[in-house]
Amino acid sequence: MGKLFVVPTPIGNLKDITLRALEVLKTADVVACEDTRQTLKLLNHYNIKGKRLVSYYQPKEEEKIPLLLNLLREGKTVALVSDAGTPALSDPGYKLVREVIKEGLEVEVLPGATALTTALVGSGLPSDRFLFLGFPPKRGLKEFFNPFLGLEVTFILYESPHRLLKTLEVIGELFNNPPTVVAKELTKLYEEYVRGETTEEVLRYFKENPDKVKGEFVILFRPQGETPKKPLDLKGEVLKLKKRGLSAKEIYKTLRDKGFKVDRREVYKIYGEF
């Protein structure tokens, strides 16, 4: 039987690859890659020629898994790489690893580059406990963050240039303007860390320097002080209390008595919808 190697690749500087990673890429029968063009740049840089490349990217992962499993069953060595960093961390990979394990085939993961730990160490924020959230959704940012309110950890997430400012605004609002760091273009020529005692400071920097809102970003923040409360799920609360037999008027009074600032008309509107 063959073996699947999970191979981290540089996140910017092509020199940031291990000797072992190069050895695996040189000896592998097949290289499964997110973008064949990106992988070819790396292979050509290190004069690795004649490799069979299999395109393995979202959302085509599941279509390519049977092919890769068959190659492994035939005794082939498969190296899995992404465009940059460690596969399966906000990149394709975990589905293939999962299926290889289910098949009883061998998986070996090489240590190497990843933006999240690089940014964490360089941020200066506490690294004793951290939570990686990957890329946040394009819609429903507040709903995305709600389950994590109150956690005493350093949060790490990736973000694109056109969504950076909005995401920082939401972080500042929900997490009481915590100490925040944005790392951009890590290991590249224009690498930069923007550090602030508050999210507002970092947000102001990018608003005043729009030319800096380019490249790839890692956002890190560590809530401090008073633990923020989870926002009220008004619809959920109204439905729950209505099921208990309370009237709209009673529900409104109950929520106000609990200290929630709710609008009477909104409560009555939701009550009438259910």
N, C-alpha and C positions, 0 to 999 in steps of 0.2 A: 504494500500500500504506500501511497505517496504521503506527502506532508504539506500542510498549509502553513506558510510563514506570513505573519502580519508584520509588515516592514514600515516603520516611520520614515518619512522623507523630510527634507528641509522645509521650514515655513517661510523662508525668504532667501537666506544666504546659503548657496549651494555647498559651502564647505561644512555646513552643519549636518553631516551624515556620518554614521559610524562605519568603521572598517568592516564590522560584521554585516551591516546592512548591504554594503557594496559586495561583499562576498556572496551573500544570498542572491542578490540580483544577478550576479555573474553566473551562478550555477543553476538558477531556477530554470525549469523547462518552460514555464508559462508565467507571465506577469499580468495579473488582473488589476486594471487601473481605472480610476475615475474618468480621466480624460487622456486618451492615448497621446495627444499632442504634448501635453504637459509632461507626461512620463518620458516621452522620447527626448525632450530637452535635457532631462536629468541623465538618462542613459547615455546620450551622445556626449554630454559633458565629461562623463567618466569612461568614455570609449567602450561602452558595453553594447555590442552589436548583435544583430541576428536573433533577437528575442521574439517569441510569439506573444503578442499583446492581445488580451481579451478585455474589451470595454465592459466595465462593471460600475454602473452609476445609478443614482436615483433618477427616475422611479423604475428602472429596468432591472433592479437587483434580483428579484425573484425569478425573472426569466432566464438569467444567466447562471443561477445556482445549480441546476441539474447538469449543465455542461461542465462546470468546475468540479462538481462531485464525481462525475464520470472520469475526468482527468486524474483525480486523486486516486480513485479506485484502480486505475490503470498503472498506478505507481509513479505518476508524475509529481514533480515538486512545483507548487504554485506559490508565488509571492504576491501578496495582496498589498497594494499601495493606494494612497489617495493623492490628490493634487498637492497637498501640503500637510505635514503633521502626521499624527497617528490615526490610521483607519479606525472607524467605528466611533470616534469622538467627534460628533457633529459632522460626520462623513459616512459614506457607505461602509459597511463591514460587518456589523453585528449579526445581521441575518445569515450571512455566509458562515461566520464562526459558529453560530448556534446550530446550523444544519450539519456542519462538519462534525461537531461534537455528538449530535444525535446519531450520526452514522458510525460512531466509534472510531473515526479517523483522527489523526494526530494534528494538533494545532500548536504552533510555537510563536510566541509574541516577542518581538525584539523591543528593547527600550529605545527611546529616542525623542525627537523633537515633538513638542505640542505647545500651542500658543497659550493655553490656559495656565499651565504651571510656570512658564516663562514670565507671563504677565503678573502672576501672583507674587512670585519672589521679588520681581522688580518694583512692585507697587508700594511696598513698605507697609501694607496693611497686614493685620494678624493672619497668620497662615495655620494656626492650630486647628481651626475648623473652617471648612469652606464648602460651598455648594455650587456646582457647575450647572447652569441652566441652558447651555447651548444658545441657539438663536431663538429669541422670543417670537411669538406669532405676529403676523402683520396686522391683525385686528384683535381687539380685546386685551390690551396690555394690562389694564387694571385687574381684570379677571384672572389673567395669567399669574400675576404677582400675589394675589390675595392669599393663596394657601401658604405662602412663605412668610407672611407678616408675623413678627414676633420672634423669629429665629435669630439667635445670636451667633451668626456665622458671617464669613466674608463671601459675598455673592460674586460669581463670575459669569459673564455672558458675552456672547459675540453679537456684533451689530454692524449693519451696513451704513454707508455714509448718509443716504437719504432718510434714514430712520433714527439716526443718532440723537438729534436734538429732542425729538418727541419722547424717546425712551428715557433720556436724562430728566426731562420734565416730570414724567410719571414717577420715576424713582424718587426724585426730590419730594414730590407730593405725598406719596404713600409711606415712605420710610423716614419721614421727618428730616429731610435734607442731610443725609449722613456723609461722613468722609468718603470721597469718591476719587477714583483714578481711572483715566482712560489711556490705554496703551494702543499706539497705532503703528502700523508698518514694522512690526517686530522683526529684528535681525536684518532689516533692509537698510538702505542708505539713509532714509529719512525717518528712522525709528524715533519715536517721541513718547514720553510719559507726561500726561497732563494731570497733576495732582492738586486736589483741593480739600480744604477742611470741610467743605460742604459741596453737595451736588451743584448748588447754584453757582459756585465759583467756577467749576469746570464748564458748566453750561454757558456762563457768561463769556468765558475764553473762546469757545467755539463760535458763539454769536458774533463776537468782535473780530474773529479771524476766520471768516467763511472759507478762505483758501485752504485752511487746515482740515476741512471736512472732506477728506479724500482718503482712499485706501481702505485698509481692513482694521477694525476696531475690536478691542477687548475692554469691556466695562467691568470695573470692580468697585464694590462698596461694602461698608461695614456699618450697619445700624448701631447707634449708641444711645445712651440715655433711656428715656421713657420708651417702653415697648409700645409700638403703635397697635391700635385695636383694628381687628378686621372690619372692613366696611360692612354695614348692614345689608343683608340680602332682603330687601324690602318685599319683593314678590314672594320669596320663600316664607318669610315671617307672616305675611298677611294670609297666605294659604294655610299655613300651619294653625294659626289662631282661628281662622274661619272654620276649619275642620273640628275645632274644639267647641264650636257653637257660638263664638263671639260675633257680635254685630260689627259693622264698620266703625261705628262710633266707639265701641268698647276696644276694638283693636287699636284705633288711633290713640286713645287714652293710655292703653297698656304700653305702647311703644314710647310715648312721651314720658310716662312714669319711669321707664327704664333708662331715660336720659338720651334717647335718640331724637335728633332734630328731623322730624319727618313732616312732609307737607300733607295737610288734611285732604286736599283734593286728590293728591296722588294715591293716598291710601284708599279713598272711596272708589277711584277709578280702577285700581287693581282688584279691589273687592268685587266690583261688578263684572270683571272679566272672567272670574272663576265660577 
